[in-house]
Amino acid sequence: VVASVLMSMGMMMVSPAIISLPFKIMLFVLADGWNLIIGSLTQSFYT
Protein backbone atom coordinates (compact mmCIF):
# COMPACT_ATOMS: atom_id res chain seq x y z
CA VAL A 1 0.00 0.00 0.00
CA VAL A 2 2.78 2.42 0.94
CA ALA A 3 4.75 1.66 -2.22
CA SER A 4 1.75 2.29 -4.49
CA VAL A 5 1.00 5.61 -2.76
CA LEU A 6 4.63 6.68 -3.18
CA MET A 7 4.58 5.68 -6.86
CA SER A 8 1.40 7.67 -7.48
CA MET A 9 3.02 10.72 -5.87
CA GLY A 10 6.08 10.32 -8.10
CA MET A 11 8.44 9.52 -5.22
CA MET A 12 9.98 6.40 -6.74
CA MET A 13 13.39 6.72 -5.09
CA VAL A 14 12.03 6.86 -1.52
CA SER A 15 12.12 3.53 0.26
CA PRO A 16 8.68 2.40 1.50
CA ALA A 17 10.26 1.24 4.76
CA ILE A 18 11.32 4.80 5.58
CA ILE A 19 7.73 5.97 5.26
CA SER A 20 5.98 3.02 6.91
CA LEU A 21 8.25 2.57 9.95
CA PRO A 22 7.12 5.74 11.79
CA PHE A 23 3.48 4.78 11.21
CA LYS A 24 4.09 1.29 12.60
CA ILE A 25 5.81 2.71 15.69
CA MET A 26 3.01 5.23 16.19
CA LEU A 27 0.38 2.48 15.90
CA PHE A 28 2.30 0.35 18.42
CA VAL A 29 2.42 3.25 20.89
CA LEU A 30 -1.22 4.22 20.37
CA ALA A 31 -2.38 0.61 20.81
CA ASP A 32 -0.52 0.50 24.16
CA GLY A 33 1.79 -2.19 22.82
CA TRP A 34 4.21 -2.31 25.75
CA ASN A 35 1.43 -2.99 28.26
CA LEU A 36 -0.02 -5.70 26.03
CA ILE A 37 3.35 -7.46 25.66
CA ILE A 38 4.33 -7.22 29.32
CA GLY A 39 0.84 -8.17 30.46
CA SER A 40 0.79 -11.30 28.32
CA LEU A 41 4.29 -12.25 29.48
CA THR A 42 3.37 -11.95 33.15
CA GLN A 43 0.16 -13.90 32.60
CA SER A 44 2.11 -16.70 30.95
CA PHE A 45 4.32 -17.04 34.04
CA TYR A 46 1.43 -17.06 36.52
CA THR A 47 -0.79 -19.58 34.73
Beta strands, then each sheet from edge to edge (+ up, - down):
end
